[in-house]
Amino acid sequence: MHELRILGLLITDRIKEAGRTQEVLSRYAPIIKSRLGFHEVTEKVCSRVGFILLHVTGSTDQCDHLEHELGDIGGLELQKMVFAY
């Protein structure tokens, strides 16, 4: 059986947590197949809140370790969808 995971990350303080989040995502780059990030930008303001979608493939252990490390970052909420096929 194969597994496909979609992770949703809500970062409540992008400016404070971006460095640590990027560090973790870079370490797990081999299992991150797609990454899409959103944050509100206007002429006057760049939002501190950000949202990242990740399409992750790898061993169950690798994916679990990634989720665990992301979960240890303060100001970051993680939700996931898992598809088995």
N, C-alpha and C positions, 0 to 999 in steps of 0.2 A: 504494500500500500504506500502511496506517495502522499505527501502533505504540502500544501501551499498555505502560507501565512500572509495576511495583510495586517500590518501594525499601524495604528493611528496614535500619534503622539501630540498631545496638547501641551505646549510650553507656555506657562503663565508669565514668565519673565525672561523673554528671549535674550535680552542684553546680558543678564546675569548668568544664564544657563547655556548659552550658545556654545561656548568653548568646550565645556565638559561633554555636552551632547555630541558635538562634532568629533571629539576625540574618540568616543565610544563607537560612533557610526563609522569612522575611518578604520578602526581596528577590525570591524566586522564587514568591511567592504566586499570581500569575496562572496558573501552569502546574500548581499543586498542587490537584487536584480533591478529594481526601480525605486526611485526616490523622488517625491514631489512635495515641495514646501510652499506654504502660503503664509503671508502676513499682510496686514493692511498698511498700505502706503498712500499718503496723500501729499500734497504740496507742503502742508504744514506739519505733518506728524508721521512718524514711523512707529507702528504699534509694537508694544512690548510683548504682545501675545502672538504666538506662532503655532502653526499646525503642520505636521509632516506625515505623509503617507509613505509606508515602506512595503514593497513586495519582497518577501524574504524566502529564499530556498536554501536548504542545507540540511545537515543532520538535525534530528530533534534536539540533541544535546547543544549544538551550536546555537540554534534558535532560542532555546531556553536560557542559555548563558547571556545572549544579547538582551533578551527581555529582562533578565535579572539585573544586569548592569544599568540598563535604562531606568528600571524601577527604583534604583538607588539614588537617582538624581532628584534632588528636591525641586519642586516647582514643575515637575513633569508628570503628566497623567498618561498612562499607556492603556490602550484597548486593542483587542485583536479579534480577527476572524480567522478560522482555520477550516480549510477545505481538504478533505481526504478523498483520494481518487485511486 
